[in-house]
Amino acid sequence: MTTLALQNVSKSFGPILVLHHVDLALEPGQVHALIGENGAGKSTIMKILGGFLDPTEGQIALDGQPVTFASGPQAEAQGIVVIHQEFNLAPDLTVAANVFLGRELGGFRLNHALMREQTAALLARLETTISPDTLIRDLSVPDRQMVEIAKALSRNARVLIMDEPSAVLTHREVGTLYDQIDRLRADGVAILYCSHRLDEVAHLADRITVLRDGRVVRQAVRGELTEDGMATAMVGRELEDFYPPKGGHGDDIALQVHGLTVPGRVHDVSLTLKRGEVLGIAGLVGSGRTELAEGIVGLLPSSGEIRVQGKPVTIRDLRDAVAAGLAYLTEDRKEAGLLLGKNLQTNLTLTTLDRFGNWRLDTRAESAALDQAISEFDIRVKDRGMVAGKLSGGNQQKLLLAKTMLPDPDIIIIDEPTRGIDVGTKRQIYSFIRRLAGQGRGIIVISSEMTEVIGLSDRVLVMREGRLAGEVAGDAMTEDNIVRLAMGVITDSGKAA
């Protein structure tokens, strides 16, 4: 019997219909993948199934019987657990306290020892070294995702809804996640898996539902859809030339970094970036890629020499970096890139307010800048006054890119350019990056996706344990060579380590 289902479900927000007569069935012991571009309706479906939204039409069925949920906790009480893409963790509490938040053990006198013990067992099951006593705020983004997964596992779910669970995980952690999904499937758990990584969908899914513009456009079982077939169904057209052609670049140097060291994180890294070049930086999570970028732009204290257009510069903070012609697009658009509760105009101009007046802002000029950004970066909005948090992930990333480009930098460092973004928007972001390089700007791209860093870059530097492990270019720019350098299996010269 089907565990959980949507039956002819539609959903409206005011006059806007976002779901159109959707049927979706989750079976025990199966992984059902839900895929589609940002804005296709995936999040709305997950929120309805998880008890966070009511359908406008149609019904939810649990074990074949109609059911309504007044809230997320009520759905969870019925065994429906959601792992949200945006972390739902209390940063000032420990890992153990977060895992058992709202379900504390011990009654009036909490049994902290037992909660720590059970949390440690869950973390061991996930093959992670995270301590139950660590505060969430002190964890990296991948470790926070592992805590979210541990929290979900502790709920003994009948239905597990997973929204981009692997987006921030290392290859090893993704393998551990797959193992846990296989275990849950064997235990009869019904799993809804939402991911933009189509290789994951092909690997994991027993069934696939493809959404486009709030409608189900294709349903398939394992083996019926290739990754190309999934992408075509999502966007409604063939995807040819997914990565734009790599343009040539001259020998003019845009950026030189010599001996850059971020204490305890990056050690003696040197690199050169040419004008018009896209330089990729790859490596495992924790290899120092982001810390290298943050050291260059002054977000982390560093030592070493930095030259821009051949001239030495001193960069102590992000303001110095902007003055020197550098810009940095953070990997974490939600916490460090955008103010989700503020409107688009505020987000776009906040870091460049001096361009729009001194003691009094020129709001007309700000509005004109937003108009230009919406047009130039194809930011799709229904209402210019909406807050950034209401945008899809892809449109948030476009807004962040527009914000980053507003000071007109010559050198742009982009960390994880397409994390959590659908396949159609990825293609747009890639075209934006190549267009910027074609204007003679130097671009550094940091990415955890091997195909992305290879498809975008003219050459790739590989980081390992805070040091530069090597460089690959031309025919040597393969996933195999990058992984081997990242893991220390071969050296820069191609010899076994």
BADO-907778 format. One record per residue (C-alpha): residue number from 1; x, y, z. Coordinates in steps of 0.5 Angstrom, whole numbers, plus 2048, in hexadecimal, padded with zeros to 3 digits. Each point is the difference from the previous one (the first is absolute). Layout:
REC, n, X, Y, Z
REC, NUM, X, Y, Z
...
//
This chain:
REC, n, X, Y, Z
REC, 1, 800, 800, 800
REC, 2, 802, 807, 7FE
REC, 3, 803, 803, 807
REC, 4, 7FF, 808, 7FE
REC, 5, 7FD, 803, 7FA
REC, 6, 7FD, 806, 7FD
REC, 7, 7FA, 7FF, 7FC
REC, 8, 7FE, 806, 7FB
REC, 9, 803, 805, 804
REC, 10, 800, 807, 7FE
REC, 11, 803, 806, 804
REC, 12, 7FF, 808, 7FF
REC, 13, 803, 806, 803
REC, 14, 7FB, 805, 7FF
REC, 15, 7FE, 800, 7F9
REC, 16, 807, 7FC, 7FE
REC, 17, 7FF, 7F9, 7FF
REC, 18, 807, 7FD, 801
REC, 19, 7FD, 7F8, 800
REC, 20, 7FC, 7FD, 7FB
REC, 21, 7FC, 7FA, 801
REC, 22, 806, 7FC, 803
REC, 23, 800, 7F8, 801
REC, 24, 806, 7FE, 804
REC, 25, 800, 7F9, 804
REC, 26, 806, 7FE, 805
REC, 27, 801, 7F8, 800
REC, 28, 803, 7FD, 806
REC, 29, 807, 7FE, 7FF
REC, 30, 801, 804, 7FA
REC, 31, 804, 807, 7FE
REC, 32, 7FB, 804, 7FC
REC, 33, 804, 806, 7FD
REC, 34, 7FD, 807, 7FF
REC, 35, 803, 804, 7FB
REC, 36, 7FF, 806, 7FC
REC, 37, 803, 807, 7FF
REC, 38, 800, 805, 806
REC, 39, 7F9, 803, 800
REC, 40, 7FD, 7FA, 7FD
REC, 41, 7FC, 7FE, 807
REC, 42, 804, 7FB, 803
REC, 43, 801, 804, 807
REC, 44, 7F8, 801, 800
REC, 45, 7FF, 7F9, 7FF
REC, 46, 805, 7FE, 806
REC, 47, 7FD, 805, 805
REC, 48, 7F9, 7FD, 7FE
REC, 49, 802, 7F9, 802
REC, 50, 804, 803, 806
REC, 51, 7FA, 803, 803
REC, 52, 803, 807, 7FF
REC, 53, 7FA, 802, 7FA
REC, 54, 7F9, 7FE, 7FF
REC, 55, 7FE, 7FE, 7F9
REC, 56, 7FB, 805, 7FD
REC, 57, 7FD, 7FA, 7FC
REC, 58, 801, 7F9, 800
REC, 59, 802, 7FC, 806
REC, 60, 806, 7FC, 804
REC, 61, 7FF, 7F9, 801
REC, 62, 804, 7FC, 806
REC, 63, 7FF, 7F8, 7FF
REC, 64, 7FB, 801, 7FB
REC, 65, 7FB, 805, 805
REC, 66, 7FF, 807, 7FF
REC, 67, 804, 804, 805
REC, 68, 801, 808, 802
REC, 69, 806, 802, 804
REC, 70, 800, 807, 804
REC, 71, 807, 801, 800
REC, 72, 807, 7FD, 7FF
REC, 73, 800, 7FD, 807
REC, 74, 7FA, 7FC, 7FF
REC, 75, 802, 7FD, 7FA
REC, 76, 806, 7FE, 803
REC, 77, 7FC, 7FD, 805
REC, 78, 7FD, 7FB, 7FB
REC, 79, 808, 7FE, 7FE
REC, 80, 801, 805, 7FA
REC, 81, 806, 804, 801
REC, 82, 803, 805, 7FC
REC, 83, 808, 802, 7FF
REC, 84, 7FF, 807, 7FD
REC, 85, 805, 803, 7FC
REC, 86, 801, 806, 804
REC, 87, 803, 7FE, 807
REC, 88, 7FB, 7FF, 806
REC, 89, 805, 800, 805
REC, 90, 801, 805, 807
REC, 91, 807, 802, 7FF
REC, 92, 801, 802, 807
REC, 93, 7FE, 7F9, 802
REC, 94, 804, 7F9, 800
REC, 95, 800, 7FB, 7FB
REC, 96, 7FC, 7FB, 805
REC, 97, 7FB, 806, 802
REC, 98, 7FE, 801, 7F9
REC, 99, 7FF, 7F9, 7FE
REC, 100, 7FB, 7FF, 806
REC, 101, 7FE, 807, 800
REC, 102, 7F8, 800, 802
REC, 103, 801, 7F8, 801
REC, 104, 805, 801, 806
REC, 105, 801, 7F9, 804
REC, 106, 7FF, 800, 808
REC, 107, 7FA, 804, 801
REC, 108, 800, 805, 805
REC, 109, 807, 7FF, 801
REC, 110, 804, 7FF, 7FA
REC, 111, 804, 7FA, 7FF
REC, 112, 806, 804, 7FC
REC, 113, 804, 7FA, 800
REC, 114, 7FB, 7FB, 7FD
REC, 115, 7FF, 805, 7FA
REC, 116, 808, 801, 7FF
REC, 117, 800, 7F9, 800
REC, 118, 7FB, 7FF, 7FB
REC, 119, 802, 806, 7FC
REC, 120, 807, 7FD, 800
REC, 121, 7FE, 7F9, 7FD
REC, 122, 7FC, 804, 7FA
REC, 123, 806, 804, 7FE
REC, 124, 804, 7F9, 801
REC, 125, 7FB, 7FD, 7FB
REC, 126, 801, 806, 7FB
REC, 127, 808, 7FF, 801
REC, 128, 801, 807, 802
REC, 129, 805, 802, 806
REC, 130, 7FB, 806, 802
REC, 131, 800, 800, 808
REC, 132, 7F9, 800, 803
REC, 133, 802, 806, 804
REC, 134, 802, 805, 7FB
REC, 135, 7FC, 806, 7FF
REC, 136, 7FD, 800, 7F9
REC, 137, 803, 807, 7FE
REC, 138, 807, 7FD, 801
REC, 139, 7FE, 7FB, 7FA
REC, 140, 802, 801, 7F9
REC, 141, 7FA, 800, 7FB
REC, 142, 801, 7F8, 7FE
REC, 143, 800, 7FE, 807
REC, 144, 7FA, 804, 802
REC, 145, 7FC, 7FC, 7FA
REC, 146, 803, 7F9, 803
REC, 147, 7FC, 803, 807
REC, 148, 7FA, 801, 7FC
REC, 149, 800, 7F9, 7FD
REC, 150, 802, 7FD, 807
REC, 151, 7FA, 804, 803
REC, 152, 7FB, 7FD, 7FB
REC, 153, 803, 7F9, 801
REC, 154, 7FE, 801, 807
REC, 155, 7F9, 801, 7FF
REC, 156, 7FF, 7F9, 7FD
REC, 157, 7FC, 802, 7FA
REC, 158, 7FB, 7FC, 7FC
REC, 159, 801, 806, 7FA
REC, 160, 806, 804, 800
REC, 161, 800, 806, 7FB
REC, 162, 807, 802, 7FE
REC, 163, 801, 807, 7FD
REC, 164, 807, 800, 7FD
REC, 165, 804, 7FC, 805
REC, 166, 806, 7FF, 7FD
REC, 167, 801, 807, 7FD
REC, 168, 806, 802, 805
REC, 169, 803, 7F9, 802
REC, 170, 806, 7FD, 7FE
REC, 171, 801, 7FA, 7FB
REC, 172, 801, 7FC, 806
REC, 173, 7FA, 803, 804
REC, 174, 7FC, 7FF, 7FA
REC, 175, 802, 7F9, 800
REC, 176, 7FE, 7FF, 807
REC, 177, 7F9, 803, 7FE
REC, 178, 7FF, 7FB, 7FB
REC, 179, 801, 7FB, 805
REC, 180, 7FB, 803, 805
REC, 181, 7FB, 800, 7FA
REC, 182, 801, 7F9, 7FE
REC, 183, 7FF, 7FE, 808
REC, 184, 7FA, 804, 800
REC, 185, 7FD, 7FD, 7FA
REC, 186, 801, 7F9, 802
REC, 187, 7FC, 802, 807
REC, 188, 7FA, 802, 7FC
REC, 189, 801, 808, 800
REC, 190, 7FD, 804, 7FB
REC, 191, 805, 805, 7FD
REC, 192, 7FE, 806, 7FC
REC, 193, 807, 802, 7FD
REC, 194, 801, 807, 7FD
REC, 195, 806, 802, 7FD
REC, 196, 803, 804, 7FA
REC, 197, 806, 7FB, 7FF
REC, 198, 7FD, 7FB, 7FB
REC, 199, 805, 7FB, 801
REC, 200, 7FE, 7FF, 807
REC, 201, 7F9, 7FF, 7FE
REC, 202, 802, 7FB, 7FA
REC, 203, 804, 7FD, 806
REC, 204, 7FB, 800, 805
REC, 205, 7F9, 800, 7FE
REC, 206, 7FB, 7FB, 7FF
REC, 207, 7FB, 805, 7FD
REC, 208, 800, 807, 7FD
REC, 209, 7FB, 805, 800
REC, 210, 802, 806, 7FB
REC, 211, 7FD, 807, 802
REC, 212, 7FF, 806, 7FB
REC, 213, 7FD, 806, 802
REC, 214, 7FC, 7FD, 805
REC, 215, 7FE, 7FA, 7FC
REC, 216, 802, 7F9, 800
REC, 217, 803, 7FF, 7F9
REC, 218, 803, 7F9, 800
REC, 219, 800, 7FA, 805
REC, 220, 805, 7FA, 7FF
REC, 221, 803, 7FA, 804
REC, 222, 807, 7FF, 800
REC, 223, 804, 7FF, 7FA
REC, 224, 7FA, 804, 7FB
REC, 225, 804, 806, 801
REC, 226, 807, 802, 7FE
REC, 227, 803, 806, 803
REC, 228, 7FF, 804, 7FA
REC, 229, 7F9, 7FE, 7FF
REC, 230, 7FF, 802, 807
REC, 231, 803, 807, 7FF
REC, 232, 7FC, 801, 7F9
REC, 233, 7F9, 7FE, 804
REC, 234, 802, 805, 805
REC, 235, 801, 806, 7FB
REC, 236, 7FB, 7FE, 7FB
REC, 237, 806, 800, 7FA
REC, 238, 806, 7FD, 7FF
REC, 239, 807, 802, 803
REC, 240, 805, 801, 7FC
REC, 241, 807, 803, 801
REC, 242, 7FF, 800, 808
REC, 243, 806, 804, 801
REC, 244, 802, 806, 7FC
REC, 245, 806, 800, 7FB
REC, 246, 806, 801, 804
REC, 247, 803, 807, 7FD
REC, 248, 807, 801, 7FF
REC, 249, 804, 805, 805
REC, 250, 806, 804, 7FF
REC, 251, 806, 800, 804
REC, 252, 7FF, 806, 804
REC, 253, 800, 7FF, 808
REC, 254, 7FA, 802, 804
REC, 255, 802, 7FD, 807
REC, 256, 806, 7FD, 803
REC, 257, 800, 7FD, 807
REC, 258, 807, 7FD, 802
REC, 259, 801, 7FC, 807
REC, 260, 7F9, 802, 803
REC, 261, 7FF, 7FD, 806
REC, 262, 7F9, 800, 805
REC, 263, 803, 7FD, 807
REC, 264, 7FD, 7F9, 801
REC, 265, 7FD, 800, 7F9
REC, 266, 804, 801, 7FA
REC, 267, 807, 800, 7FF
REC, 268, 805, 803, 7FB
REC, 269, 7FB, 800, 7FA
REC, 270, 802, 804, 7FA
REC, 271, 7FC, 801, 7FA
REC, 272, 7FF, 804, 7FA
REC, 273, 7FA, 802, 7FC
REC, 274, 800, 803, 7F9
REC, 275, 7FB, 806, 7FD
REC, 276, 7FA, 7FC, 7FD
REC, 277, 802, 7F9, 803
REC, 278, 7FB, 7FC, 804
REC, 279, 805, 7FC, 805
REC, 280, 7FD, 7FB, 804
REC, 281, 801, 7FE, 807
REC, 282, 7FE, 7F8, 802
REC, 283, 802, 7FC, 806
REC, 284, 7FC, 7FC, 806
REC, 285, 7FC, 804, 805
REC, 286, 804, 802, 805
REC, 287, 806, 801, 7FB
REC, 288, 801, 807, 801
REC, 289, 7FD, 803, 7FA
REC, 290, 7FB, 805, 803
REC, 291, 805, 802, 805
REC, 292, 805, 802, 7FA
REC, 293, 7FA, 804, 7FD
REC, 294, 7FF, 803, 807
REC, 295, 807, 801, 801
REC, 296, 801, 804, 7FA
REC, 297, 7FA, 805, 801
REC, 298, 802, 801, 807
REC, 299, 7FA, 7FC, 803
REC, 300, 805, 7FC, 804
REC, 301, 807, 803, 802
REC, 302, 805, 7FE, 7FC
REC, 303, 808, 801, 7FE
REC, 304, 803, 800, 7F9
REC, 305, 800, 804, 7FA
REC, 306, 7FB, 802, 7FC
REC, 307, 800, 804, 7F9
REC, 308, 7FB, 803, 7FC
REC, 309, 801, 802, 7F9
REC, 310, 808, 7FF, 802
REC, 311, 7FF, 805, 806
REC, 312, 801, 7FE, 807
REC, 313, 7FA, 801, 804
REC, 314, 7FE, 7FF, 808
REC, 315, 7F9, 7FD, 801
REC, 316, 7FE, 800, 807
REC, 317, 7F9, 7FF, 7FF
REC, 318, 7FB, 800, 7FB
REC, 319, 7FF, 807, 7FF
REC, 320, 808, 800, 7FE
REC, 321, 7FE, 7FB, 7FB
REC, 322, 7FB, 804, 7FD
REC, 323, 804, 806, 7FF
REC, 324, 806, 7FB, 7FD
REC, 325, 7FB, 7FE, 7FB
REC, 326, 7FE, 7F9, 803
REC, 327, 7F9, 7FD, 802
REC, 328, 7FE, 7FA, 803
REC, 329, 7FA, 7FC, 7FF
REC, 330, 7FF, 7FC, 807
REC, 331, 7FE, 7F8, 800
REC, 332, 7FB, 802, 805
REC, 333, 7FB, 804, 7FD
REC, 334, 7FA, 7FF, 805
REC, 335, 805, 802, 806
REC, 336, 805, 804, 7FD
REC, 337, 7FE, 803, 7FA
REC, 338, 7F9, 803, 800
REC, 339, 7FB, 803, 805
REC, 340, 7FB, 7FB, 7FF
REC, 341, 7FB, 804, 804
REC, 342, 801, 807, 7FC
REC, 343, 7FE, 802, 7F9
REC, 344, 804, 7FF, 7F9
REC, 345, 802, 807, 800
REC, 346, 803, 800, 807
REC, 347, 804, 7FA, 7FE
REC, 348, 802, 802, 7FA
REC, 349, 803, 807, 802
REC, 350, 802, 7FF, 807
REC, 351, 807, 7FF, 800
REC, 352, 801, 806, 7FB
REC, 353, 7FB, 805, 803
REC, 354, 806, 805, 7FF
REC, 355, 7FE, 800, 7F8
REC, 356, 7F9, 802, 801
REC, 357, 801, 806, 805
REC, 358, 804, 803, 806
REC, 359, 7FB, 802, 805
REC, 360, 7FA, 7FF, 7FC
REC, 361, 7FF, 7FA, 7FC
REC, 362, 7FE, 801, 7F8
REC, 363, 7FA, 7FA, 800
REC, 364, 7FF, 802, 7F9
REC, 365, 807, 7FE, 7FE
REC, 366, 7FF, 7FA, 805
REC, 367, 7FA, 7FE, 7FC
REC, 368, 803, 800, 7FA
REC, 369, 806, 7FC, 802
REC, 370, 7FB, 7FB, 802
REC, 371, 7FC, 800, 7F9
REC, 372, 807, 7FF, 7FD
REC, 373, 802, 7FA, 804
REC, 374, 7F9, 7FD, 7FF
REC, 375, 801, 801, 7F8
REC, 376, 808, 7FE, 800
REC, 377, 7FF, 7FA, 805
REC, 378, 7F9, 7FE, 7FE
REC, 379, 7FE, 800, 807
REC, 380, 7F9, 7FD, 800
REC, 381, 7FB, 804, 805
REC, 382, 7F9, 801, 800
REC, 383, 800, 806, 804
REC, 384, 806, 805, 801
REC, 385, 7FF, 801, 807
REC, 386, 800, 7F9, 802
REC, 387, 805, 7FE, 806
REC, 388, 806, 7FC, 7FD
REC, 389, 7FE, 7FA, 804
REC, 390, 7FA, 7FF, 7FC
REC, 391, 804, 7FF, 7FA
REC, 392, 802, 7F9, 7FD
REC, 393, 807, 7FD, 801
REC, 394, 802, 802, 7F9
REC, 395, 7FE, 807, 800
REC, 396, 803, 801, 807
REC, 397, 806, 7FE, 7FD
REC, 398, 7FF, 805, 7FA
REC, 399, 7FF, 806, 805
REC, 400, 806, 7FE, 804
REC, 401, 804, 800, 7F9
REC, 402, 7FD, 807, 7FE
REC, 403, 802, 802, 807
REC, 404, 807, 7FE, 800
REC, 405, 801, 803, 7F9
REC, 406, 7FD, 807, 802
REC, 407, 807, 803, 802
REC, 408, 802, 7FE, 7F9
REC, 409, 806, 7FB, 802
REC, 410, 806, 7FE, 7FC
REC, 411, 801, 7FA, 804
REC, 412, 7FA, 7FB, 802
REC, 413, 801, 7FA, 805
REC, 414, 7F9, 7FC, 800
REC, 415, 800, 7FA, 805
REC, 416, 7FB, 7FB, 7FE
REC, 417, 7FC, 804, 7FA
REC, 418, 7FA, 7FB, 7FF
REC, 419, 7FF, 7FC, 807
REC, 420, 7F9, 7FF, 801
REC, 421, 7FE, 802, 7F9
REC, 422, 7FC, 7FD, 7FA
REC, 423, 803, 7FE, 7FA
REC, 424, 7FD, 805, 7FC
REC, 425, 803, 806, 804
REC, 426, 806, 7FC, 801
REC, 427, 801, 801, 7F8
REC, 428, 7FE, 808, 801
REC, 429, 806, 801, 806
REC, 430, 805, 7FC, 7FB
REC, 431, 7FE, 805, 7FB
REC, 432, 801, 806, 804
REC, 433, 807, 7FE, 803
REC, 434, 802, 7FF, 7F9
REC, 435, 7FD, 806, 7FE
REC, 436, 804, 804, 805
REC, 437, 807, 7FC, 7FE
REC, 438, 7FE, 803, 7F9
REC, 439, 800, 807, 803
REC, 440, 808, 7FF, 802
REC, 441, 7FE, 7FE, 807
REC, 442, 804, 7FB, 804
REC, 443, 7FB, 7FB, 803
REC, 444, 802, 7FB, 806
REC, 445, 7FB, 7FA, 800
REC, 446, 800, 7FC, 807
REC, 447, 7FB, 7FA, 7FF
REC, 448, 7FF, 7F9, 803
REC, 449, 7FD, 7FD, 7F9
REC, 450, 805, 7FD, 7FC
REC, 451, 7FC, 801, 7FA
REC, 452, 7FF, 807, 801
REC, 453, 807, 802, 802
REC, 454, 803, 7FC, 7F9
REC, 455, 7FA, 803, 7FC
REC, 456, 801, 807, 802
REC, 457, 808, 801, 801
REC, 458, 806, 801, 7FB
REC, 459, 804, 7FD, 806
REC, 460, 7FF, 7FD, 807
REC, 461, 804, 801, 806
REC, 462, 7FF, 7FA, 805
REC, 463, 800, 801, 808
REC, 464, 802, 7FB, 805
REC, 465, 801, 801, 807
REC, 466, 800, 808, 7FF
REC, 467, 806, 7FF, 7FB
REC, 468, 800, 800, 7F9
REC, 469, 800, 7F9, 7FD
REC, 470, 801, 801, 7F9
REC, 471, 7FD, 803, 7FA
REC, 472, 7FD, 7FD, 7FA
REC, 473, 7FE, 803, 7F9
REC, 474, 7FF, 7FE, 7F9
REC, 475, 7FF, 7F8, 7FF
REC, 476, 802, 7FF, 807
REC, 477, 7FA, 804, 803
REC, 478, 7FC, 7F9, 802
REC, 479, 7FC, 7FE, 806
REC, 480, 805, 7FB, 801
REC, 481, 806, 804, 800
REC, 482, 7FD, 805, 805
REC, 483, 7FD, 7FB, 805
REC, 484, 807, 7FD, 800
REC, 485, 804, 806, 801
REC, 486, 7FA, 802, 806
REC, 487, 801, 7FA, 803
REC, 488, 808, 800, 800
REC, 489, 800, 7F9, 7FB
REC, 490, 804, 804, 7FB
REC, 491, 805, 806, 800
REC, 492, 800, 806, 7FC
REC, 493, 805, 7FD, 7FB
REC, 494, 7FB, 7FA, 7FF
REC, 495, 804, 7FB, 805
REC, 496, 7FD, 7FC, 805
REC, 497, 801, 803, 807
//
